[in-house]
């Protein structure tokens, strides 16, 4: 077997057995006031946090990682809701999603709205806080319940505006498969969060 045949066989084997394509890196940045956040759409596999850079003016501040806690916490909306909708129809069997849960409404194009559920959720609908969904719903939208799955202390050195508690961490968190990732840093008047993930 010559060298060219070996290369062709390797390419065919990779295609046949579904060896995944190379992962891609994504970075988000927010310069916040009371808090700063980054959110990443779900991927087929895990989302790996390759780096987090945070600056906060709050003593005891943390970088919190929210991800999908179970395989039951992903639901497709029951219809395509209008932009701004807060009452979302769906099949919430066993009332998996309940009041005060944090959810990520992931649009089919990958845009994510992080919202908190309010009011009484039922087996047929949930209620979102804030401005509801940011765009008209389409087929392929999903709602994920996310909960706190890990955190890193960021505010170790005092408090108040002008105080610079900074941290830098690498390879510090990974979601389960098919989960969005919501990263939240708290502060009082000045905080900055930048993260890079691989998915």
C-alpha positions in Angstrom: 0.0 0.0 0.0 1.5 3.3 -1.0 1.4 6.6 0.9 -1.5 8.0 -1.1 -3.6 4.9 -0.4 -2.9 5.2 3.3 -4.1 8.9 3.4 -7.2 8.1 1.4 -8.0 5.2 3.8 -7.5 7.4 6.8 -9.9 10.0 5.4 -12.5 7.4 4.5 -12.2 5.8 8.0 -12.8 9.2 9.7 -15.8 9.9 7.6 -17.2 6.4 8.0 -16.9 6.3 11.8 -18.0 9.9 12.4 -14.9 11.1 14.0 -15.9 14.6 15.1 -14.6 17.8 13.4 -12.1 19.9 15.2 -13.7 21.9 18.0 -14.1 25.7 17.7 -13.3 28.5 20.1 -15.7 31.2 21.1 -15.2 34.3 23.2 -17.6 36.7 24.9 -17.0 39.9 26.9 -19.2 42.1 29.0 -18.4 45.2 31.0 -21.1 45.3 33.6 -22.3 47.4 36.5 -23.9 45.3 39.2 -23.0 42.1 37.3 -21.6 40.8 34.0 -22.6 37.7 32.1 -21.6 35.6 29.1 -24.0 33.0 27.5 -23.2 30.3 25.0 -25.7 28.3 22.9 -25.8 24.5 23.5 -23.6 22.2 21.4 -23.9 18.5 20.7 -21.0 17.7 23.0 -19.7 19.5 26.1 -18.8 23.1 26.3 -15.4 23.4 27.9 -14.4 26.7 29.6 -10.8 27.3 28.4 -10.4 30.6 30.2 -12.2 33.1 32.4 -10.9 36.6 33.2 -12.9 38.5 35.8 -12.6 41.8 37.6 -15.1 42.9 40.3 -15.4 45.5 43.1 -17.4 43.2 45.4 -15.9 41.3 48.4 -16.9 37.6 48.2 -18.0 37.9 44.5 -18.0 34.7 42.5 -18.0 33.6 38.9 -20.9 31.2 38.7 -21.4 28.5 36.0 -25.0 27.6 35.1 -25.7 24.5 32.9 -28.4 21.9 32.3 -28.8 19.7 35.4 -30.6 16.7 33.8 -31.7 15.4 30.4 -35.3 16.3 31.3 -34.7 20.0 31.4 -34.9 20.7 27.6 -38.3 21.5 26.1 -39.4 22.8 22.7 -42.0 25.6 22.8 -45.6 24.5 21.9 -45.8 27.1 19.1 -43.9 30.0 17.6 -44.4 32.9 20.0 -44.1 36.6 19.1 -41.1 38.6 20.0 -41.6 39.9 23.6 -43.8 37.0 24.7 -43.5 36.1 28.3 -46.2 33.4 28.5 -44.6 30.4 26.7 -46.8 27.4 25.9 -45.1 24.0 26.1 -45.4 20.5 27.5 -44.0 20.9 31.0 -44.6 17.3 32.1 -44.4 16.9 35.9 -43.8 20.6 36.1 -40.1 20.2 35.5 -39.7 23.9 35.2 -41.0 25.9 38.2 -41.2 29.5 39.4 -37.8 31.1 40.0 -35.9 28.6 37.9 -33.3 30.2 35.5 -33.9 29.2 31.9 -32.1 29.8 28.6 -34.5 30.3 25.7 -32.3 29.3 22.8 -33.5 30.4 19.3 -32.8 28.2 16.3 -30.1 30.6 15.1 -28.2 30.2 18.4 -29.2 33.5 20.0 -29.9 33.0 23.7 -32.2 34.8 26.1 -31.5 34.2 29.8 -34.6 34.6 31.9 -36.0 33.7 35.3 -39.4 32.0 35.5 -42.0 33.9 37.5 -45.5 33.2 38.7 -47.0 29.8 38.7 -45.7 27.4 36.0 -48.1 24.7 34.9 -47.9 21.5 32.8 -48.8 23.6 29.8 -47.0 26.9 30.2 -44.2 28.9 31.8 -43.9 32.7 32.5 -40.7 34.6 31.7 -39.5 37.7 33.5 -38.1 40.8 31.8 -38.9 41.5 28.2 -39.8 37.9 27.3 -38.1 36.4 24.2 -36.0 38.7 22.1 -37.2 37.5 18.7 -40.1 35.7 17.1 -40.0 32.0 17.8 -39.3 29.5 15.0 -39.1 25.7 14.7 -35.9 24.5 16.3 -36.1 26.8 19.4 -35.6 25.2 22.8 -35.9 26.2 26.4 -33.3 24.8 28.8 -33.5 24.9 32.5 -30.1 25.7 33.9 -28.9 25.6 37.5 -25.7 26.4 39.4 -23.2 23.7 38.6 -19.9 25.4 39.8 -18.3 28.6 40.9 -15.0 30.3 41.5 -14.3 32.9 44.2 -13.4 36.2 42.5 -13.7 38.9 45.2 -11.0 38.3 47.8 -9.5 41.7 48.3 -11.9 44.2 49.6 -15.0 46.1 48.3 -16.2 49.3 46.8 -15.8 51.2 43.5 -12.2 51.3 42.4 -11.3 48.0 44.1 -9.9 45.6 41.6 -10.4 42.0 42.6 -9.1 40.1 39.5 -8.9 36.4 38.7 -7.7 34.4 35.7 -8.5 30.7 35.4 -7.9 28.1 32.7 -9.8 24.8 31.9 -12.1 25.4 34.9 -15.5 24.0 33.9 -17.3 21.8 31.4 -21.0 21.4 30.8 -22.7 18.1 30.1 -23.6 17.4 26.4 -26.4 19.4 24.8 -26.4 22.2 27.4 -26.1 26.0 27.1 -23.7 27.7 29.4 -24.5 30.8 31.4 -21.6 32.5 33.3 -22.4 35.2 35.8 -20.1 37.5 37.8 -21.5 39.6 40.6 -20.3 43.0 41.6 -21.6 46.3 43.2 -20.9 49.0 40.6 -18.1 47.8 38.4 -17.3 44.4 37.0 -15.9 42.9 33.8 -16.1 39.3 32.6 -14.5 37.7 29.6 -14.6 34.0 28.8 -13.4 31.7 26.0 -14.9 28.3 25.5 -14.4 25.3 23.2 -17.3 23.4 21.6 
